[in-house]
Amino acid sequence: MSLTDEDRNWIADQLREMQTRFEIRIEQIETTLLTEFHKWASPAEARARTHAAVLRAIDLEMEQLSDRVRPRDDRKAS
């Protein structure tokens, strides 16, 4: 049993329609994923910036304290 040209054309049309539907659905999924990632990433980035700023402030304070303690340690060693 062989396929007629009409059968081949019908199958080709069906495959093109399926491909189009898959492409549309994949694009919708990608858009949804990117949207959700953006919703998550924006607050996460803000939190990371806040934490980085706090750590920088702690580092500066530790450095200042070290500078104040160092002269006392030097006097005790003498």
PyMOL Python script that loads the backbone (N, CA, C, O; Angstrom):
from pymol import cmd

cmd.read_pdbstr("""\
ATOM      1  N   MET A   1       0.846  -1.178   0.000  1.00  0.00           N
ATOM      2  CA  MET A   1       0.000   0.000   0.000  1.00  0.00           C
ATOM      3  C   MET A   1       0.893   1.243   0.000  1.00  0.00           C
ATOM      4  O   MET A   1       1.725   1.405   0.893  1.00  0.00           O
ATOM      5  N   SER A   2       0.733   2.094  -0.962  1.00  0.00           N
ATOM      6  CA  SER A   2       1.520   3.324  -1.013  1.00  0.00           C
ATOM      7  C   SER A   2       0.596   4.522  -0.845  1.00  0.00           C
ATOM      8  O   SER A   2      -0.608   4.453  -1.089  1.00  0.00           O
ATOM      9  N   LEU A   3       1.200   5.607  -0.425  1.00  0.00           N
ATOM     10  CA  LEU A   3       0.426   6.822  -0.186  1.00  0.00           C
ATOM     11  C   LEU A   3       0.252   7.605  -1.481  1.00  0.00           C
ATOM     12  O   LEU A   3       1.130   7.644  -2.344  1.00  0.00           O
ATOM     13  N   THR A   4      -0.898   8.213  -1.574  1.00  0.00           N
ATOM     14  CA  THR A   4      -1.136   9.076  -2.732  1.00  0.00           C
ATOM     15  C   THR A   4      -0.522  10.448  -2.443  1.00  0.00           C
ATOM     16  O   THR A   4      -0.161  10.765  -1.310  1.00  0.00           O
ATOM     17  N   ASP A   5      -0.417  11.237  -3.492  1.00  0.00           N
ATOM     18  CA  ASP A   5       0.085  12.602  -3.310  1.00  0.00           C
ATOM     19  C   ASP A   5      -0.818  13.379  -2.359  1.00  0.00           C
ATOM     20  O   ASP A   5      -0.341  14.188  -1.564  1.00  0.00           O
ATOM     21  N   GLU A   6      -2.106  13.135  -2.442  1.00  0.00           N
ATOM     22  CA  GLU A   6      -3.057  13.814  -1.559  1.00  0.00           C
ATOM     23  C   GLU A   6      -2.792  13.424  -0.101  1.00  0.00           C
ATOM     24  O   GLU A   6      -2.825  14.277   0.787  1.00  0.00           O
ATOM     25  N   ASP A   7      -2.531  12.141   0.143  1.00  0.00           N
ATOM     26  CA  ASP A   7      -2.216  11.677   1.499  1.00  0.00           C
ATOM     27  C   ASP A   7      -0.924  12.316   2.000  1.00  0.00           C
ATOM     28  O   ASP A   7      -0.862  12.781   3.138  1.00  0.00           O
ATOM     29  N   ARG A   8       0.082  12.343   1.177  1.00  0.00           N
ATOM     30  CA  ARG A   8       1.359  12.949   1.561  1.00  0.00           C
ATOM     31  C   ARG A   8       1.193  14.430   1.885  1.00  0.00           C
ATOM     32  O   ARG A   8       1.750  14.927   2.864  1.00  0.00           O
ATOM     33  N   ASN A   9       0.427  15.123   1.061  1.00  0.00           N
ATOM     34  CA  ASN A   9       0.180  16.549   1.307  1.00  0.00           C
ATOM     35  C   ASN A   9      -0.572  16.763   2.616  1.00  0.00           C
ATOM     36  O   ASN A   9      -0.275  17.687   3.373  1.00  0.00           O
ATOM     37  N   TRP A  10      -1.559  15.887   2.871  1.00  0.00           N
ATOM     38  CA  TRP A  10      -2.337  16.016   4.114  1.00  0.00           C
ATOM     39  C   TRP A  10      -1.405  15.794   5.316  1.00  0.00           C
ATOM     40  O   TRP A  10      -1.448  16.555   6.283  1.00  0.00           O
ATOM     41  N   ILE A  11      -0.582  14.773   5.256  1.00  0.00           N
ATOM     42  CA  ILE A  11       0.353  14.493   6.350  1.00  0.00           C
ATOM     43  C   ILE A  11       1.318  15.662   6.533  1.00  0.00           C
ATOM     44  O   ILE A  11       1.570  16.086   7.661  1.00  0.00           O
ATOM     45  N   ALA A  12       1.850  16.176   5.450  1.00  0.00           N
ATOM     46  CA  ALA A  12       2.778  17.313   5.534  1.00  0.00           C
ATOM     47  C   ALA A  12       2.088  18.518   6.166  1.00  0.00           C
ATOM     48  O   ALA A  12       2.682  19.205   6.996  1.00  0.00           O
ATOM     49  N   ASP A  13       0.838  18.780   5.781  1.00  0.00           N
ATOM     50  CA  ASP A  13       0.083  19.895   6.372  1.00  0.00           C
ATOM     51  C   ASP A  13      -0.120  19.679   7.869  1.00  0.00           C
ATOM     52  O   ASP A  13       0.034  20.609   8.661  1.00  0.00           O
ATOM     53  N   GLN A  14      -0.459  18.474   8.249  1.00  0.00           N
ATOM     54  CA  GLN A  14      -0.671  18.163   9.668  1.00  0.00           C
ATOM     55  C   GLN A  14       0.620  18.358  10.468  1.00  0.00           C
ATOM     56  O   GLN A  14       0.600  18.904  11.572  1.00  0.00           O
ATOM     57  N   LEU A  15       1.725  17.913   9.907  1.00  0.00           N
ATOM     58  CA  LEU A  15       3.005  18.083  10.586  1.00  0.00           C
ATOM     59  C   LEU A  15       3.382  19.562  10.729  1.00  0.00           C
ATOM     60  O   LEU A  15       3.903  19.972  11.765  1.00  0.00           O
ATOM     61  N   ARG A  16       3.118  20.357   9.692  1.00  0.00           N
ATOM     62  CA  ARG A  16       3.397  21.802   9.775  1.00  0.00           C
ATOM     63  C   ARG A  16       2.531  22.450  10.860  1.00  0.00           C
ATOM     64  O   ARG A  16       3.010  23.291  11.621  1.00  0.00           O
ATOM     65  N   GLU A  17       1.268  22.060  10.925  1.00  0.00           N
ATOM     66  CA  GLU A  17       0.382  22.612  11.959  1.00  0.00           C
ATOM     67  C   GLU A  17       0.860  22.233  13.349  1.00  0.00           C
ATOM     68  O   GLU A  17       0.856  23.061  14.260  1.00  0.00           O
ATOM     69  N   MET A  18       1.273  20.979  13.514  1.00  0.00           N
ATOM     70  CA  MET A  18       1.791  20.540  14.808  1.00  0.00           C
ATOM     71  C   MET A  18       3.046  21.324  15.177  1.00  0.00           C
ATOM     72  O   MET A  18       3.207  21.748  16.321  1.00  0.00           O
ATOM     73  N   GLN A  19       3.920  21.512  14.216  1.00  0.00           N
ATOM     74  CA  GLN A  19       5.149  22.257  14.474  1.00  0.00           C
ATOM     75  C   GLN A  19       4.827  23.686  14.893  1.00  0.00           C
ATOM     76  O   GLN A  19       5.435  24.216  15.823  1.00  0.00           O
ATOM     77  N   THR A  20       3.879  24.303  14.213  1.00  0.00           N
ATOM     78  CA  THR A  20       3.477  25.669  14.561  1.00  0.00           C
ATOM     79  C   THR A  20       2.922  25.717  15.972  1.00  0.00           C
ATOM     80  O   THR A  20       3.267  26.613  16.743  1.00  0.00           O
ATOM     81  N   ARG A  21       2.060  24.757  16.322  1.00  0.00           N
ATOM     82  CA  ARG A  21       1.491  24.730  17.680  1.00  0.00           C
ATOM     83  C   ARG A  21       2.578  24.527  18.723  1.00  0.00           C
ATOM     84  O   ARG A  21       2.561  25.166  19.775  1.00  0.00           O
ATOM     85  N   PHE A  22       3.530  23.634  18.433  1.00  0.00           N
ATOM     86  CA  PHE A  22       4.632  23.409  19.365  1.00  0.00           C
ATOM     87  C   PHE A  22       5.459  24.670  19.536  1.00  0.00           C
ATOM     88  O   PHE A  22       5.826  25.023  20.657  1.00  0.00           O
ATOM     89  N   GLU A  23       5.754  25.349  18.447  1.00  0.00           N
ATOM     90  CA  GLU A  23       6.553  26.576  18.531  1.00  0.00           C
ATOM     91  C   GLU A  23       5.845  27.635  19.361  1.00  0.00           C
ATOM     92  O   GLU A  23       6.470  28.318  20.172  1.00  0.00           O
ATOM     93  N   ILE A  24       4.541  27.768  19.156  1.00  0.00           N
ATOM     94  CA  ILE A  24       3.760  28.749  19.922  1.00  0.00           C
ATOM     95  C   ILE A  24       3.777  28.381  21.401  1.00  0.00           C
ATOM     96  O   ILE A  24       3.992  29.241  22.255  1.00  0.00           O
ATOM     97  N   ARG A  25       3.554  27.120  21.701  1.00  0.00           N
ATOM     98  CA  ARG A  25       3.517  26.667  23.098  1.00  0.00           C
ATOM     99  C   ARG A  25       4.892  26.834  23.761  1.00  0.00           C
ATOM    100  O   ARG A  25       4.975  27.264  24.912  1.00  0.00           O
ATOM    101  N   ILE A  26       5.950  26.502  23.050  1.00  0.00           N
ATOM    102  CA  ILE A  26       7.301  26.670  23.599  1.00  0.00           C
ATOM    103  C   ILE A  26       7.572  28.141  23.890  1.00  0.00           C
ATOM    104  O   ILE A  26       8.146  28.472  24.928  1.00  0.00           O
ATOM    105  N   GLU A  27       7.169  29.011  22.998  1.00  0.00           N
ATOM    106  CA  GLU A  27       7.356  30.449  23.225  1.00  0.00           C
ATOM    107  C   GLU A  27       6.585  30.906  24.459  1.00  0.00           C
ATOM    108  O   GLU A  27       7.094  31.708  25.242  1.00  0.00           O
ATOM    109  N   GLN A  28       5.361  30.405  24.639  1.00  0.00           N
ATOM    110  CA  GLN A  28       4.574  30.759  25.822  1.00  0.00           C
ATOM    111  C   GLN A  28       5.261  30.279  27.102  1.00  0.00           C
ATOM    112  O   GLN A  28       5.303  31.001  28.098  1.00  0.00           O
ATOM    113  N   ILE A  29       5.794  29.069  27.068  1.00  0.00           N
ATOM    114  CA  ILE A  29       6.482  28.529  28.243  1.00  0.00           C
ATOM    115  C   ILE A  29       7.740  29.337  28.541  1.00  0.00           C
ATOM    116  O   ILE A  29       8.011  29.660  29.698  1.00  0.00           O
ATOM    117  N   GLU A  30       8.507  29.662  27.509  1.00  0.00           N
ATOM    118  CA  GLU A  30       9.716  30.473  27.711  1.00  0.00           C
ATOM    119  C   GLU A  30       9.366  31.824  28.327  1.00  0.00           C
ATOM    120  O   GLU A  30      10.039  32.292  29.245  1.00  0.00           O
ATOM    121  N   THR A  31       8.311  32.442  27.814  1.00  0.00           N
ATOM    122  CA  THR A  31       7.893  33.742  28.333  1.00  0.00           C
ATOM    123  C   THR A  31       7.491  33.630  29.796  1.00  0.00           C
ATOM    124  O   THR A  31       7.865  34.470  30.614  1.00  0.00           O
ATOM    125  N   THR A  32       6.730  32.595  30.122  1.00  0.00           N
ATOM    126  CA  THR A  32       6.310  32.385  31.508  1.00  0.00           C
ATOM    127  C   THR A  32       7.514  32.166  32.415  1.00  0.00           C
ATOM    128  O   THR A  32       7.594  32.743  33.500  1.00  0.00           O
ATOM    129  N   LEU A  33       8.445  31.334  31.971  1.00  0.00           N
ATOM    130  CA  LEU A  33       9.639  31.076  32.784  1.00  0.00           C
ATOM    131  C   LEU A  33      10.465  32.339  32.994  1.00  0.00           C
ATOM    132  O   LEU A  33      10.917  32.615  34.105  1.00  0.00           O
ATOM    133  N   LEU A  34      10.658  33.101  31.929  1.00  0.00           N
ATOM    134  CA  LEU A  34      11.441  34.332  32.053  1.00  0.00           C
ATOM    135  C   LEU A  34      10.750  35.346  32.964  1.00  0.00           C
ATOM    136  O   LEU A  34      11.406  36.045  33.736  1.00  0.00           O
ATOM    137  N   THR A  35       9.428  35.421  32.868  1.00  0.00           N
ATOM    138  CA  THR A  35       8.669  36.333  33.725  1.00  0.00           C
ATOM    139  C   THR A  35       8.825  35.947  35.189  1.00  0.00           C
ATOM    140  O   THR A  35       9.086  36.799  36.038  1.00  0.00           O
ATOM    141  N   GLU A  36       8.664  34.659  35.481  1.00  0.00           N
ATOM    142  CA  GLU A  36       8.799  34.191  36.861  1.00  0.00           C
ATOM    143  C   GLU A  36      10.218  34.386  37.373  1.00  0.00           C
ATOM    144  O   GLU A  36      10.414  34.758  38.530  1.00  0.00           O
ATOM    145  N   PHE A  37      11.209  34.137  36.522  1.00  0.00           N
ATOM    146  CA  PHE A  37      12.592  34.354  36.933  1.00  0.00           C
ATOM    147  C   PHE A  37      12.821  35.830  37.261  1.00  0.00           C
ATOM    148  O   PHE A  37      13.464  36.158  38.258  1.00  0.00           O
ATOM    149  N   HIS A  38      12.297  36.705  36.425  1.00  0.00           N
ATOM    150  CA  HIS A  38      12.464  38.137  36.665  1.00  0.00           C
ATOM    151  C   HIS A  38      11.808  38.543  37.983  1.00  0.00           C
ATOM    152  O   HIS A  38      12.371  39.331  38.742  1.00  0.00           O
ATOM    153  N   LYS A  39      10.612  37.999  38.255  1.00  0.00           N
ATOM    154  CA  LYS A  39       9.933  38.311  39.519  1.00  0.00           C
ATOM    155  C   LYS A  39      10.778  37.872  40.708  1.00  0.00           C
ATOM    156  O   LYS A  39      10.825  38.555  41.731  1.00  0.00           O
ATOM    157  N   TRP A  40      11.446  36.725  40.570  1.00  0.00           N
ATOM    158  CA  TRP A  40      12.278  36.223  41.658  1.00  0.00           C
ATOM    159  C   TRP A  40      13.595  36.984  41.741  1.00  0.00           C
ATOM    160  O   TRP A  40      14.048  37.325  42.834  1.00  0.00           O
ATOM    161  N   ALA A  41      14.207  37.250  40.602  1.00  0.00           N
ATOM    162  CA  ALA A  41      15.555  37.818  40.570  1.00  0.00           C
ATOM    163  C   ALA A  41      15.590  39.258  41.060  1.00  0.00           C
ATOM    164  O   ALA A  41      16.561  39.660  41.701  1.00  0.00           O
ATOM    165  N   SER A  42      14.573  40.033  40.781  1.00  0.00           N
ATOM    166  CA  SER A  42      14.596  41.440  41.193  1.00  0.00           C
ATOM    167  C   SER A  42      14.714  41.590  42.710  1.00  0.00           C
ATOM    168  O   SER A  42      15.597  42.311  43.174  1.00  0.00           O
ATOM    169  N   PRO A  43      13.856  40.934  43.500  1.00  0.00           N
ATOM    170  CA  PRO A  43      14.017  41.047  44.956  1.00  0.00           C
ATOM    171  C   PRO A  43      15.304  40.384  45.454  1.00  0.00           C
ATOM    172  O   PRO A  43      15.922  40.873  46.400  1.00  0.00           O
ATOM    173  N   ALA A  44      15.707  39.295  44.837  1.00  0.00           N
ATOM    174  CA  ALA A  44      16.932  38.615  45.258  1.00  0.00           C
ATOM    175  C   ALA A  44      18.141  39.520  45.038  1.00  0.00           C
ATOM    176  O   ALA A  44      19.044  39.575  45.873  1.00  0.00           O
ATOM    177  N   GLU A  45      18.154  40.217  43.930  1.00  0.00           N
ATOM    178  CA  GLU A  45      19.260  41.133  43.640  1.00  0.00           C
ATOM    179  C   GLU A  45      19.286  42.285  44.651  1.00  0.00           C
ATOM    180  O   GLU A  45      20.350  42.700  45.110  1.00  0.00           O
ATOM    181  N   ALA A  46      18.102  42.788  44.987  1.00  0.00           N
ATOM    182  CA  ALA A  46      18.023  43.881  45.963  1.00  0.00           C
ATOM    183  C   ALA A  46      18.526  43.398  47.325  1.00  0.00           C
ATOM    184  O   ALA A  46      19.258  44.114  48.008  1.00  0.00           O
ATOM    185  N   ARG A  47      18.133  42.182  47.718  1.00  0.00           N
ATOM    186  CA  ARG A  47      18.613  41.635  48.994  1.00  0.00           C
ATOM    187  C   ARG A  47      20.130  41.465  48.974  1.00  0.00           C
ATOM    188  O   ARG A  47      20.808  41.767  49.957  1.00  0.00           O
ATOM    189  N   ALA A  48      20.652  40.985  47.863  1.00  0.00           N
ATOM    190  CA  ALA A  48      22.096  40.789  47.752  1.00  0.00           C
ATOM    191  C   ALA A  48      22.832  42.125  47.873  1.00  0.00           C
ATOM    192  O   ALA A  48      23.871  42.205  48.529  1.00  0.00           O
ATOM    193  N   ARG A  49      22.302  43.161  47.249  1.00  0.00           N
ATOM    194  CA  ARG A  49      22.927  44.483  47.351  1.00  0.00           C
ATOM    195  C   ARG A  49      22.899  44.987  48.790  1.00  0.00           C
ATOM    196  O   ARG A  49      23.876  45.555  49.278  1.00  0.00           O
ATOM    197  N   THR A  50      21.761  44.770  49.468  1.00  0.00           N
ATOM    198  CA  THR A  50      21.638  45.191  50.865  1.00  0.00           C
ATOM    199  C   THR A  50      22.649  44.452  51.729  1.00  0.00           C
ATOM    200  O   THR A  50      23.329  45.057  52.558  1.00  0.00           O
ATOM    201  N   HIS A  51      22.746  43.135  51.533  1.00  0.00           N
ATOM    202  CA  HIS A  51      23.706  42.345  52.311  1.00  0.00           C
ATOM    203  C   HIS A  51      25.137  42.790  52.037  1.00  0.00           C
ATOM    204  O   HIS A  51      25.951  42.870  52.956  1.00  0.00           O
ATOM    205  N   ALA A  52      25.440  43.076  50.794  1.00  0.00           N
ATOM    206  CA  ALA A  52      26.789  43.534  50.443  1.00  0.00           C
ATOM    207  C   ALA A  52      27.098  44.861  51.136  1.00  0.00           C
ATOM    208  O   ALA A  52      28.207  45.061  51.631  1.00  0.00           O
ATOM    209  N   ALA A  53      26.130  45.754  51.169  1.00  0.00           N
ATOM    210  CA  ALA A  53      26.339  47.048  51.821  1.00  0.00           C
ATOM    211  C   ALA A  53      26.559  46.860  53.324  1.00  0.00           C
ATOM    212  O   ALA A  53      27.411  47.523  53.915  1.00  0.00           O
ATOM    213  N   VAL A  54      25.800  45.970  53.933  1.00  0.00           N
ATOM    214  CA  VAL A  54      25.966  45.707  55.362  1.00  0.00           C
ATOM    215  C   VAL A  54      27.354  45.128  55.633  1.00  0.00           C
ATOM    216  O   VAL A  54      28.029  45.527  56.582  1.00  0.00           O
ATOM    217  N   LEU A  55      27.770  44.188  54.795  1.00  0.00           N
ATOM    218  CA  LEU A  55      29.098  43.588  54.982  1.00  0.00           C
ATOM    219  C   LEU A  55      30.213  44.620  54.813  1.00  0.00           C
ATOM    220  O   LEU A  55      31.200  44.593  55.549  1.00  0.00           O
ATOM    221  N   ARG A  56      30.059  45.527  53.850  1.00  0.00           N
ATOM    222  CA  ARG A  56      31.062  46.591  53.687  1.00  0.00           C
ATOM    223  C   ARG A  56      31.118  47.476  54.933  1.00  0.00           C
ATOM    224  O   ARG A  56      32.198  47.860  55.381  1.00  0.00           O
ATOM    225  N   ALA A  57      29.949  47.796  55.487  1.00  0.00           N
ATOM    226  CA  ALA A  57      29.906  48.630  56.690  1.00  0.00           C
ATOM    227  C   ALA A  57      30.562  47.907  57.870  1.00  0.00           C
ATOM    228  O   ALA A  57      31.285  48.526  58.651  1.00  0.00           O
ATOM    229  N   ILE A  58      30.315  46.611  57.999  1.00  0.00           N
ATOM    230  CA  ILE A  58      30.943  45.842  59.072  1.00  0.00           C
ATOM    231  C   ILE A  58      32.456  45.804  58.881  1.00  0.00           C
ATOM    232  O   ILE A  58      33.210  45.958  59.842  1.00  0.00           O
ATOM    233  N   ASP A  59      32.894  45.600  57.650  1.00  0.00           N
ATOM    234  CA  ASP A  59      34.337  45.593  57.372  1.00  0.00           C
ATOM    235  C   ASP A  59      34.983  46.913  57.766  1.00  0.00           C
ATOM    236  O   ASP A  59      36.048  46.925  58.383  1.00  0.00           O
ATOM    237  N   LEU A  60      34.344  48.026  57.413  1.00  0.00           N
ATOM    238  CA  LEU A  60      34.893  49.340  57.764  1.00  0.00           C
ATOM    239  C   LEU A  60      34.963  49.509  59.280  1.00  0.00           C
ATOM    240  O   LEU A  60      35.950  50.015  59.814  1.00  0.00           O
ATOM    241  N   GLU A  61      33.910  49.083  59.959  1.00  0.00           N
ATOM    242  CA  GLU A  61      33.898  49.209  61.419  1.00  0.00           C
ATOM    243  C   GLU A  61      34.986  48.342  62.052  1.00  0.00           C
ATOM    244  O   GLU A  61      35.653  48.769  62.994  1.00  0.00           O
ATOM    245  N   MET A  62      35.164  47.131  61.536  1.00  0.00           N
ATOM    246  CA  MET A  62      36.214  46.246  62.053  1.00  0.00           C
ATOM    247  C   MET A  62      37.601  46.863  61.816  1.00  0.00           C
ATOM    248  O   MET A  62      38.481  46.786  62.673  1.00  0.00           O
ATOM    249  N   GLU A  63      37.773  47.466  60.658  1.00  0.00           N
ATOM    250  CA  GLU A  63      39.051  48.106  60.354  1.00  0.00           C
ATOM    251  C   GLU A  63      39.319  49.265  61.309  1.00  0.00           C
ATOM    252  O   GLU A  63      40.442  49.439  61.783  1.00  0.00           O
ATOM    253  N   GLN A  64      38.282  50.057  61.588  1.00  0.00           N
ATOM    254  CA  GLN A  64      38.447  51.178  62.519  1.00  0.00           C
ATOM    255  C   GLN A  64      38.781  50.676  63.919  1.00  0.00           C
ATOM    256  O   GLN A  64      39.631  51.240  64.608  1.00  0.00           O
ATOM    257  N   LEU A  65      38.099  49.605  64.329  1.00  0.00           N
ATOM    258  CA  LEU A  65      38.381  49.049  65.655  1.00  0.00           C
ATOM    259  C   LEU A  65      39.806  48.494  65.720  1.00  0.00           C
ATOM    260  O   LEU A  65      40.501  48.657  66.723  1.00  0.00           O
ATOM    261  N   SER A  66      40.224  47.844  64.649  1.00  0.00           N
ATOM    262  CA  SER A  66      41.593  47.309  64.603  1.00  0.00           C
ATOM    263  C   SER A  66      42.607  48.439  64.694  1.00  0.00           C
ATOM    264  O   SER A  66      43.618  48.309  65.385  1.00  0.00           O
ATOM    265  N   ASP A  67      42.350  49.542  64.008  1.00  0.00           N
ATOM    266  CA  ASP A  67      43.256  50.692  64.056  1.00  0.00           C
ATOM    267  C   ASP A  67      43.338  51.269  65.474  1.00  0.00           C
ATOM    268  O   ASP A  67      44.394  51.742  65.893  1.00  0.00           O
ATOM    269  N   ARG A  68      42.228  51.228  66.205  1.00  0.00           N
ATOM    270  CA  ARG A  68      42.227  51.750  67.576  1.00  0.00           C
ATOM    271  C   ARG A  68      42.925  50.802  68.538  1.00  0.00           C
ATOM    272  O   ARG A  68      43.582  51.247  69.479  1.00  0.00           O
ATOM    273  N   VAL A  69      42.792  49.507  68.312  1.00  0.00           N
ATOM    274  CA  VAL A  69      43.367  48.519  69.226  1.00  0.00           C
ATOM    275  C   VAL A  69      44.856  48.343  68.985  1.00  0.00           C
ATOM    276  O   VAL A  69      45.604  48.092  69.930  1.00  0.00           O
ATOM    277  N   ARG A  70      45.298  48.468  67.757  1.00  0.00           N
ATOM    278  CA  ARG A  70      46.705  48.237  67.395  1.00  0.00           C
ATOM    279  C   ARG A  70      47.671  49.097  68.228  1.00  0.00           C
ATOM    280  O   ARG A  70      48.658  48.557  68.728  1.00  0.00           O
ATOM    281  N   PRO A  71      47.436  50.406  68.402  1.00  0.00           N
ATOM    282  CA  PRO A  71      48.385  51.199  69.223  1.00  0.00           C
ATOM    283  C   PRO A  71      48.448  50.702  70.659  1.00  0.00           C
ATOM    284  O   PRO A  71      49.520  50.746  71.264  1.00  0.00           O
ATOM    285  N   ARG A  72      47.355  50.237  71.220  1.00  0.00           N
ATOM    286  CA  ARG A  72      47.362  49.725  72.601  1.00  0.00           C
ATOM    287  C   ARG A  72      48.176  48.438  72.674  1.00  0.00           C
ATOM    288  O   ARG A  72      48.937  48.228  73.618  1.00  0.00           O
ATOM    289  N   ASP A  73      48.009  47.584  71.675  1.00  0.00           N
ATOM    290  CA  ASP A  73      48.779  46.337  71.647  1.00  0.00           C
ATOM    291  C   ASP A  73      50.269  46.640  71.536  1.00  0.00           C
ATOM    292  O   ASP A  73      51.089  45.966  72.160  1.00  0.00           O
ATOM    293  N   ASP A  74      50.621  47.645  70.750  1.00  0.00           N
ATOM    294  CA  ASP A  74      52.030  48.021  70.587  1.00  0.00           C
ATOM    295  C   ASP A  74      52.619  48.523  71.901  1.00  0.00           C
ATOM    296  O   ASP A  74      53.769  48.227  72.226  1.00  0.00           O
ATOM    297  N   ARG A  75      51.817  49.293  72.666  1.00  0.00           N
ATOM    298  CA  ARG A  75      52.303  49.820  73.956  1.00  0.00           C
ATOM    299  C   ARG A  75      52.485  48.689  74.969  1.00  0.00           C
ATOM    300  O   ARG A  75      53.432  48.705  75.755  1.00  0.00           O
ATOM    301  N   LYS A  76      51.582  47.709  74.950  1.00  0.00           N
ATOM    302  CA  LYS A  76      51.702  46.600  75.884  1.00  0.00           C
ATOM    303  C   LYS A  76      52.920  45.738  75.563  1.00  0.00           C
ATOM    304  O   LYS A  76      53.546  45.187  76.469  1.00  0.00           O
ATOM    305  N   ALA A  77      53.250  45.620  74.310  1.00  0.00           N
ATOM    306  CA  ALA A  77      54.376  44.788  73.891  1.00  0.00           C
ATOM    307  C   ALA A  77      55.709  45.436  74.298  1.00  0.00           C
ATOM    308  O   ALA A  77      56.708  44.737  74.466  1.00  0.00           O
ATOM    309  N   SER A  78      55.727  46.735  74.454  1.00  0.00           N
ATOM    310  CA  SER A  78      56.986  47.442  74.758  1.00  0.00           C
ATOM    311  C   SER A  78      57.436  47.277  76.171  1.00  0.00           C
ATOM    312  O   SER A  78      58.473  47.817  76.556  1.00  0.00           O
TER     313      SER A  78
END
""", "prot")
cmd.dss("prot")
cmd.show_as("cartoon", "prot")
cmd.util.cbc("prot")
cmd.orient("prot")
